[in-house]
Amino acid sequence: PHVYVVRYYGPRKEASGFAAHYQRTHPPLLARLPRIRAIACYRPAAKSAPARCNAADYLIGNEVEFDCAEDF
């Protein structure tokens, strides 16, 4: 499969509101598009990452999976 990945970075005045709105509205819009195999929309965990891992520095992430490049 082919995956298209998007990350939205801050700071934003209304970061939490932006992420909540995006997560609530964007996946349903994407679901209307043809040939999308899967949609993942997520927010990074709190900045309590283990020392061996870097904390995420983005507000929200989105991944859309397609069967092939032509479907993208």
Order of alpha helices (4+ residues) and beta strands (2+ residues): beta-alpha-beta-beta
